Amino acid sequence: MGSMSIWHWLIVLLIVVVVFGTKKLTNAGSDLGSAVKNFKKSMHEGEDEAGKQSKPADAINGEARTVPPTDASSTADNKASSEHKV
């Protein structure tokens, strides 16, 4: 009783078709498909715009310079150790 068999799904599908009709279901399906298509298109456009905006500012002859990330604790330790050396 806990699992849904194929017969349960067919009865549910038949009830949905009777209640809404095939024309409304076809229109709803095409509307949903066009909404998903437009969503995907806007996502790709957003990625293209983000790629254009994220060009590196320190580009020399078309090559970007990379700077290794700094750790805040290591710079604080280096500063503290340099103060003690003086």
C-alpha positions in Angstrom: 0.0 0.0 0.0 2.9 2.4 0.6 4.5 2.1 -2.8 2.8 3.5 -5.9 2.5 1.0 -8.8 2.0 1.8 -12.4 -1.8 1.4 -12.0 -1.9 4.1 -9.4 -0.1 6.5 -11.7 -2.3 5.7 -14.7 -5.4 6.4 -12.6 -4.0 9.7 -11.5 -3.1 10.6 -15.0 -6.6 9.7 -16.2 -8.2 11.9 -13.5 -5.9 14.8 -14.4 -6.8 14.5 -18.1 -10.6 14.4 -17.3 -10.4 17.3 -14.9 -8.2 19.7 -17.0 -8.7 18.4 -20.5 -6.0 17.7 -23.1 -6.0 21.2 -24.6 -5.2 22.9 -21.2 -2.5 20.3 -20.5 -0.9 20.8 -23.9 -0.9 24.6 -23.4 0.5 24.2 -19.9 3.3 21.9 -21.2 4.3 24.3 -23.9 4.3 27.2 -21.5 6.5 25.3 -19.1 8.8 24.3 -21.9 9.2 27.9 -23.2 9.8 29.1 -19.6 12.6 26.6 -19.1 14.1 27.5 -22.5 14.1 31.2 -21.6 15.6 30.5 -18.2 18.4 28.6 -19.7 19.0 31.3 -22.3 19.2 34.0 -19.6 21.6 31.9 -17.5 23.9 31.6 -20.5 23.7 35.3 -21.2 24.5 36.0 -17.5 27.6 33.8 -17.7 28.8 35.6 -20.8 28.4 39.0 -19.2 30.1 37.8 -16.0 33.0 36.5 -18.1 33.4 39.8 -19.9 33.4 41.7 -16.6 36.0 39.5 -14.8 38.9 40.4 -17.0 42.1 40.9 -14.9 43.2 44.5 -14.4 46.9 43.7 -14.3 47.1 42.3 -17.8 50.5 42.8 -19.5 50.8 41.9 -23.2 47.6 39.8 -23.0 48.9 37.7 -20.1 47.4 38.0 -16.7 49.7 38.1 -13.6 48.7 35.8 -10.8 49.2 36.8 -7.2 49.3 34.0 -4.6 46.6 34.4 -1.9 47.8 35.8 1.4 46.8 34.4 4.7 45.9 37.1 7.3 47.4 35.2 10.2 50.8 34.8 8.4 51.1 38.5 7.6 50.3 39.4 11.2 52.9 36.9 12.4 55.5 38.4 10.0 54.7 41.9 11.1 55.0 40.9 14.8 58.3 39.1 14.2 59.7 42.1 12.3 58.8 44.4 15.2 60.7 42.3 17.6 63.8 42.2 15.4 64.2 46.0 15.5 
